[in-house]
Amino acid sequence: MTRTIPLPPVDRRGFLAASLLSAGVLGFDASLAFAETPGGGAVPINAFIRIDAQNRVTIGAKNPEIGQGIRTMLPMLIAEELDVTWDQVTIEQTLADDKIYGLQVAGGSTATPNNWLPMRQVGAAARAMILAAAAQAWDVDAATLTTHAGTVAHAASNRTAPYAAFARGAAMQTAPDLTNVVLKAPAHFTIIGQSKPGVDTPKIVTGKPLFGIDVDLPGMIYAAMVKAPTHGGTLITHDDSAAKAVKGVIAIVALNSGQVPAGKCDTLAVVADSWWTAKQARGLIAATWDDAALRGFSTAGYERAAAATLGKTPEADLFNAGDVTAALASAAKVVTADYSYPFLAHGTLEPQNCTARWTGGKLEIWAPTQNPGGGRKETAAMLGLNAEDLTIHMTRIGGGFGRRLMNDYMVMAGQIARAVPGRPIKLLFDRTDDLRNDYYRPAGWHRFTAGLDAQGALVAFKDHFVTFGSDGKPARAAEMSAHEFPGPVVPHVHYGATYMPTNLMTGWLRAPTSNAMGFVFQGFLDEVAAAAGLDLPELMRRTLGAPRDLPAEKGRPMLHTGRARGVIDAVCKLAGWTGAKPAAGTGRGFGFYFSHRGYFAEVVDITMVDPTTVRVDKVWVVGDVGSQIINPVNARHQVQGGVIDGIAQALIGQKIEQVDGAITAENFHQFPLMRIDGAPRDIAVEFLVTDFPPTGLGEPSLPPVVPALANAIAAATGKRLRSLPLQLT
């Protein structure tokens, strides 16, 4: 079966209209641009591709690189259709400019579905332009020419020549319509589907400067910040005289981080000749904050309010089908349980940072941002600039996980640069700044009730979801899908939600919403399966039913039950799942989840080292992300990384706590990251190749491992842990 997932519209001019007769290729980083030189310099074929006299091909990577391998993968698509060899290719990061390159964002596992066709079309169009130039030079029909490994051949006259021989002529050709270019059949791929190491890996392991925190420019100065301890607090007064007296301090600038109303300030930046000087001087500032109304928010308060709310009628209806009250009243068995999960920080190893320089009323930025377009818009608005007045260099990102979709560091760095013009200024958060000024994954509480008929079939399902929001709407990243499984396949369903206030900024964390929903829904369904006398894979099979597309909300992909069944069956076979009771002191658990267009099922094996200590021995993973795994080694690594992230969220005590309106965490001893000795000994990964368009891999392997681990602990200990992090006491 073939199905088309709509892609963003392809702008032909946006991909191919380069200033071919001017100096440099449109859109490449200014430090990497080139000028025409006597004897034949590199020639831009389009905004992504240039070819030099040695037949080396430079390909621009347009999306932010956060460790997901996109700087390697997207150029692979171009190189494949350009028909060059991988060892001919050099990859360079482009500037951020969505008018040239289209959407440039790292988030939501969207890079593959958004770029699978457009990037291939870019390469195919350039190849067509080279063929047209060769046909003119040799006075032959372009249809009689072939290409291979960066060369053009004309069999009838036994002529061959490298692409470089036709680069200048190709640059003068009219760009073809991208929708009509001929693409390779998968059987002819020589790069796509082959494992390629990350292009930055040698530099990373040898400590070369790649990341935003590494930016070093002549004359650079530094900024450290003092921010309101309570989210949303604003500055009333401050005394900075002692800080200004510190040798090396250049300025102290009041800022709006973009998180408080216009005209207010919630941050003070100390600018100095070194970051250490700025950090030391900021401790000398005496500030008072308008935050009295915000100090009442706390973790303990949220928990009390949620407990009192769960038993009430939800304020918002998310999904209704049938008559769930009557169905539960007549059910042969009723199962109920409460599940919850905490606020989480992103914990990026590279703390937030941004370098900016204000010159002549324009701003140049070097930023590790996942969303440069959003940062451009927000920064320009704060400074009263036109978007075109910002030049944005995308540095490699030392961990994003969704945190760097938000661009407060860009907004603040821009304001500092304008206040201290002419010199590059680097704003750098320390670890405490980072943990206390995050956009947190929202906490949530669920009260589930399920009804089974006499045959063990799931006939009724109810969830009251309590989380954060206002005016009857969820806060950012606190949403729950109205069609969360198993809702669409159960005859009688009610999903309702109630939203509580918070002063915390919330945001997307890797596998947003799914990282929480996977745990609560699959954990509870494991309990329902036990009540039905089944294991969870079998309950899932029976509940999924015949292969079909389930209803989807606007903007969300639909779940296909056949694909779900495919990965469930495959992982059970891979892991040798029988549903049998595990040996004493061990446990085995299963989890499935569909998110970001990816279908993943996982089995976790654990050993109880002692009554409160869990060791994860092995995880089996099967995923279905469509018809093509573009870079297999990177795909496997992304899946393994997602699994490890999920285990960290579940097992090692990750949570963010709030007291008197402020976050308490200072460093990783209060928000631990996974250590090598805590990671699974083995993560086995297999992919099902199906006849669907290829999709992303950054998020969908994470959600299933969390419930699979919880279900394994229940199998090993008989104790059902319904709150994250999973703690046996």
PyMOL commands that set and color helices and strands:
alter all, ss='L'
color gray80, all
select helices_A, chain A and resi 12-16+30-32+70-82+86-88+98-101+111-138+142-144+155-157+163-171+178-180+186-188+201-205+212-214+241-244+275-282+292-294+299-310+324-330+372-383+387-389+403-405+408-419+431-436+487-489+514-531+536-544+561-575+632-651+676-678+702-717
alter helices_A, ss='H'
color red, helices_A
select strands_A, chain A and resi 43-44+49-51+57-61+89-93+145-148+151-154+159-162+221-227+234-239+249-255+267-272+286-290+316-321+333-341+353-359+362-367+390-394+425-428+444-452+458-470+473-474+492-500+586-595+598-610+613-624+658-659+662-663+682-688
alter strands_A, ss='S'
color yellow, strands_A
deselect
rebuild
show_as cartoon
